[in-house]
């Protein structure tokens, strides 16, 4: 299913804001992480209708991905 591009952009804004608050980072950092995340890729592709999930759920998924990336960075993985 394809989402309306304008509605999808608004969804991105809400998810990024929620994610930034959850992990206590700037909106700029949250935005940069979001556009390189698996969550963003899944939303863009319309896979599993990720764009239909709640903002809070998507922010939680982003947080999980972010914390995993931080942990991998500390362990020297890329």
Rosetta blueprint (number, residue, H / E / L):
1 X L
2 X L
3 X L
4 X L
5 X H
6 X H
7 X H
8 X H
9 X H
10 X H
11 X H
12 X H
13 X H
14 X H
15 X H
16 X H
17 X H
18 X H
19 X H
20 X H
21 X H
22 X H
23 X H
24 X L
25 X L
26 X L
27 X H
28 X H
29 X H
30 X H
31 X H
32 X H
33 X H
34 X H
35 X L
36 X L
37 X L
38 X H
39 X H
40 X H
41 X H
42 X H
43 X H
44 X H
45 X H
46 X L
47 X H
48 X H
49 X H
50 X H
51 X H
52 X H
53 X L
54 X L
55 X H
56 X H
57 X H
58 X H
59 X H
60 X H
61 X H
62 X H
63 X H
64 X H
65 X H
66 X H
67 X H
68 X H
69 X H
70 X H
71 X H
72 X H
73 X H
74 X H
75 X L
76 X L
77 X L
78 X L
